[in-house]
Amino acid sequence: MCSMVLSMYFSYDEKETEYLKSKCKKLAFIIDEIGHIEREADKDLFSAVVHHIVAQQISTKAQATIWQRIETSLGAVNADTILSVKAEGLRALGVSYRKAEYIMDFANKVKNGVFNLDAILQKTDEDAIRELSSLKGVGVWTAEMLLLFCMQRKNIFSYDDLAIQRGIRMVYHHKKITRPLFEKYRKRFSPYCSVASLYFWAVSGGAIKGMKDYAPVLPKKEGKKNVASKKTIKV
């Protein structure tokens, strides 16, 4: 369980936003224009891992439908309930064969004590990301989102999130976000990169009218698909 999570939304206040505003006038404008963002958070790490695996590479509508089936069928989503339905039961609910195998592997590791969820909560960001991304079906980006939206770590800034990159391009008028440039912004916004991420996601999603993406327009076959966040932003 993410027992440290007291709210259904990612928790931050003026301490974080005032710090970010002091570091960057452009981000200060964005924060003032958008105001406080209510971003839904997960309260349970086990179910959050399962949910992220289910949601990979399918539409928002499809993942919501499948997740609702899982919650309705299992009630509580934990290692015991997952193992009770087995992979066949998950596939009957709409989970793909490979994802069902990933979820079963995760449930078995938690049940057998091979993967300790409580211990993950006590680890540094780097170590927690490393251990979570060692799970089948969980990459670095997924691990980072778990730290941000379940463990509510305050300094997560995902280079692999194309929507964050898009938001940065829109705010700072960059044509391309290289790794060194991204790391410059990480250093600037640390230790509250997670809060900065909320605002870049909002900008990327069109929260401020008139802002545009400065990336060169590519032919459709060469374009990249932005990473779609699974959470709803309320501003």
Phi, psi and omega per residue, in radians:
M1 nan 2.486 2.979
C2 -1.470 1.265 -2.991
S3 -1.136 -0.337 -3.134
M4 -1.306 -0.248 -3.096
V5 -1.415 2.003 -3.101
L6 -1.774 -0.272 -3.066
S7 -2.126 2.725 3.067
M8 -1.394 -0.068 3.111
Y9 -2.079 2.682 3.049
F10 -1.014 2.245 -2.992
S11 -1.631 2.101 2.992
Y12 -2.737 2.868 -3.118
D13 -2.560 -2.784 -3.066
E14 -1.134 -0.422 3.109
K15 -1.001 -0.836 -3.113
E16 -1.267 -0.790 -3.077
T17 -1.198 -0.649 3.119
E18 -1.167 -0.618 3.080
Y19 -1.110 -0.837 -3.132
L20 -1.099 -0.696 3.137
K21 -1.122 -0.568 3.129
S22 -1.249 -0.349 -3.096
K23 -1.603 -0.310 -3.029
C24 -2.793 2.076 -3.126
K25 -1.153 -0.638 -3.127
K26 -1.178 -0.729 3.101
L27 -1.217 -0.563 3.084
A28 -1.051 -0.733 3.097
F29 -1.077 -0.763 -3.138
I30 -1.071 -0.804 -3.120
I31 -1.087 -0.770 -3.139
D32 -1.170 -0.657 -3.136
E33 -1.189 -0.742 -3.050
I34 -1.469 -0.656 -3.073
G35 1.425 -2.886 -3.096
H36 -1.230 2.358 3.140
I37 -1.813 2.237 3.033
E38 -1.732 1.899 -3.102
R39 -2.023 2.131 -3.068
E40 -1.028 2.455 3.133
A41 -2.120 2.672 3.060
D42 -1.538 2.526 -3.137
K43 -1.796 -0.185 -3.071
D44 -2.299 2.146 -3.053
L45 -1.194 -0.693 -3.132
F46 -1.064 -0.927 -3.104
S47 -1.141 -0.546 3.109
A48 -1.128 -0.731 3.091
V49 -1.065 -0.827 -3.140
V50 -1.062 -0.768 -3.124
H51 -1.062 -0.769 3.135
H52 -1.115 -0.692 3.109
I53 -1.118 -0.775 3.125
V54 -1.037 -0.696 -2.992
A55 -1.366 -0.201 -3.043
Q56 -1.132 2.294 2.975
Q57 1.049 0.468 3.004
I58 -2.312 2.864 -3.085
S59 -1.179 2.777 3.097
T60 -1.014 -0.725 -3.128
K61 -1.133 -0.747 -3.125
A62 -1.148 -0.760 -3.115
Q63 -1.177 -0.625 3.121
A64 -1.136 -0.695 3.129
T65 -1.140 -0.809 -3.124
I66 -1.155 -0.720 -3.133
W67 -1.135 -0.664 3.101
Q68 -1.112 -0.686 3.082
R69 -1.076 -0.754 -3.124
I70 -1.106 -0.830 -3.126
E71 -1.130 -0.672 3.126
T72 -1.163 -0.718 -3.098
S73 -1.284 -0.730 -3.029
L74 -1.661 -0.398 -2.995
G75 1.311 -1.849 3.038
A76 -1.341 2.314 3.112
V77 -1.685 1.728 3.125
N78 -2.482 -3.135 -3.063
A79 -1.048 -0.710 -3.105
D80 -1.145 -0.786 -3.099
T81 -1.236 -0.629 3.095
I82 -1.115 -0.812 -3.115
L83 -1.174 -0.453 -3.126
S84 -1.249 -0.537 -3.129
V85 -1.596 -0.331 3.127
K86 1.118 3.051 -3.092
A87 -1.083 -0.639 -3.125
E88 -1.089 -0.680 3.124
G89 -1.166 -0.671 3.099
L90 -1.155 -0.712 3.131
R91 -1.135 -0.593 3.102
A92 -1.150 -0.376 3.131
L93 -1.587 -0.007 3.082
G94 1.887 0.046 3.124
V95 -1.391 2.374 -3.134
S96 -1.141 2.818 -3.117
Y97 -0.989 -0.869 -3.085
R98 -1.130 -0.770 3.136
K99 -1.118 -0.652 3.104
A100 -1.083 -0.702 3.103
E101 -1.142 -0.709 3.096
Y102 -1.070 -0.788 -3.106
I103 -1.150 -0.717 3.109
M104 -1.135 -0.692 3.110
D105 -1.082 -0.760 3.115
F106 -1.099 -0.809 -3.127
A107 -1.075 -0.727 3.119
N108 -1.114 -0.714 -3.135
K109 -1.143 -0.682 3.113
V110 -1.204 -0.783 -3.116
K111 -1.094 -0.684 -3.097
N112 -1.509 -0.020 3.119
G113 1.405 0.128 3.112
V114 -1.214 -0.619 3.110
F115 -2.065 2.025 -3.040
N116 -1.744 1.856 -3.111
L117 -1.141 -0.698 -3.140
D118 -1.107 -0.648 -3.138
A119 -1.182 -0.587 3.126
I120 -1.041 -0.664 -3.098
L121 -1.109 -0.386 -3.080
Q122 -1.665 -0.095 -3.048
K123 -1.482 2.809 3.037
T124 -1.138 2.859 3.109
D125 -0.970 -0.825 -3.092
E126 -1.078 -0.793 -3.118
D127 -1.212 -0.667 3.122
A128 -1.140 -0.730 3.101
I129 -1.111 -0.734 -3.139
R130 -1.090 -0.766 -3.110
E131 -1.260 -0.739 3.125
L132 -1.123 -0.699 -3.118
S133 -1.312 -0.102 3.038
S134 -1.403 -0.248 3.107
L135 -1.251 2.560 3.077
K136 -1.123 2.273 3.116
G137 1.492 0.039 3.135
V138 -2.106 1.930 3.093
G139 -1.608 -3.071 -3.114
V140 -1.108 -0.777 -3.141
W141 -1.039 -0.783 3.113
T142 -1.065 -0.749 3.117
A143 -1.070 -0.726 3.124
E144 -1.103 -0.709 3.121
M145 -1.170 -0.584 3.080
L146 -1.152 -0.709 3.101
L147 -1.129 -0.688 -3.092
L148 -1.294 -0.893 -2.948
F149 -1.657 -0.157 3.038
C150 -2.007 -0.917 -3.113
M151 -1.418 -0.196 3.104
Q152 0.945 0.775 3.042
R153 -1.277 2.469 -2.959
K154 -1.574 -0.129 -2.994
N155 -2.190 0.765 -3.132
I156 -1.749 2.235 -3.107
F157 -2.475 1.800 -2.952
S158 -1.631 1.953 3.079
Y159 -1.122 -0.497 -3.112
D160 -1.369 -0.115 3.138
D161 -1.545 1.883 -3.056
L162 -1.201 -0.442 3.093
A163 -1.219 -0.639 3.059
I164 -1.140 -0.768 3.092
Q165 -1.024 -0.729 3.133
R166 -1.102 -0.756 3.114
G167 -1.066 -0.704 3.108
I168 -1.126 -0.744 3.103
R169 -1.050 -0.714 -3.105
M170 -1.181 -0.681 -3.110
V171 -1.307 -0.719 -3.004
Y172 -1.867 0.066 3.062
H173 1.097 0.617 3.064
H174 -1.476 2.570 3.048
K175 -1.506 -0.471 -3.107
K176 -2.625 2.485 3.092
I177 -1.840 1.802 3.070
T178 -1.434 2.887 3.124
R179 -1.070 -0.804 3.120
P180 -1.057 -0.667 3.113
L181 -1.149 -0.737 3.108
F182 -1.057 -0.743 -3.129
E183 -1.158 -0.505 3.062
K184 -1.097 -0.749 3.113
Y185 -1.233 -0.623 3.079
R186 -1.022 -0.788 -3.141
K187 -1.113 -0.682 -3.115
R188 -1.141 -0.722 -3.025
F189 -1.622 -0.175 3.099
S190 -1.122 2.442 0.195
P191 -1.704 0.428 -3.098
Y192 -2.156 0.748 -3.130
C193 -1.107 -0.540 3.136
S194 -1.075 -0.726 3.141
V195 -1.188 -0.715 3.060
A196 -1.041 -0.682 3.134
S197 -1.029 -0.715 3.127
L198 -0.983 -0.722 -3.097
Y199 -1.317 -0.611 3.074
F200 -1.185 -0.657 3.043
W201 -1.063 -0.764 -3.127
A202 -1.097 -0.784 3.108
V203 -1.065 -0.808 3.134
S204 -1.013 -0.595 -3.129
G205 -1.464 0.057 3.070
G206 1.619 0.437 -3.084
A207 -1.169 -0.457 3.137
I208 -2.044 2.006 -3.081
K209 -1.085 2.390 3.074
G210 1.660 -0.245 3.120
M211 -1.390 2.460 -3.085
K212 -2.266 2.857 3.087
D213 -1.546 2.262 -3.103
Y214 -1.624 0.095 3.097
A215 -1.166 2.457 3.090
P216 -1.023 2.473 3.120
V217 -1.347 2.158 -3.123
L218 -1.812 2.714 2.982
P219 -0.977 2.604 -3.043
K220 -0.937 -0.709 -3.079
K221 -1.190 -0.327 -3.138
E222 -1.741 -0.209 -3.065
G223 -1.236 2.718 3.090
K224 -1.795 2.540 3.103
K225 -1.524 2.226 3.127
N226 -1.151 2.552 3.068
V227 -1.254 2.169 -3.126
A228 -1.590 2.148 3.098
S229 -1.300 2.514 -3.072
K230 -1.523 -0.108 -3.075
K231 -1.712 2.692 3.091
T232 -1.627 2.329 3.112
I233 -1.703 2.276 3.031
K234 -2.054 2.139 -3.119
V235 -2.135 nan nan
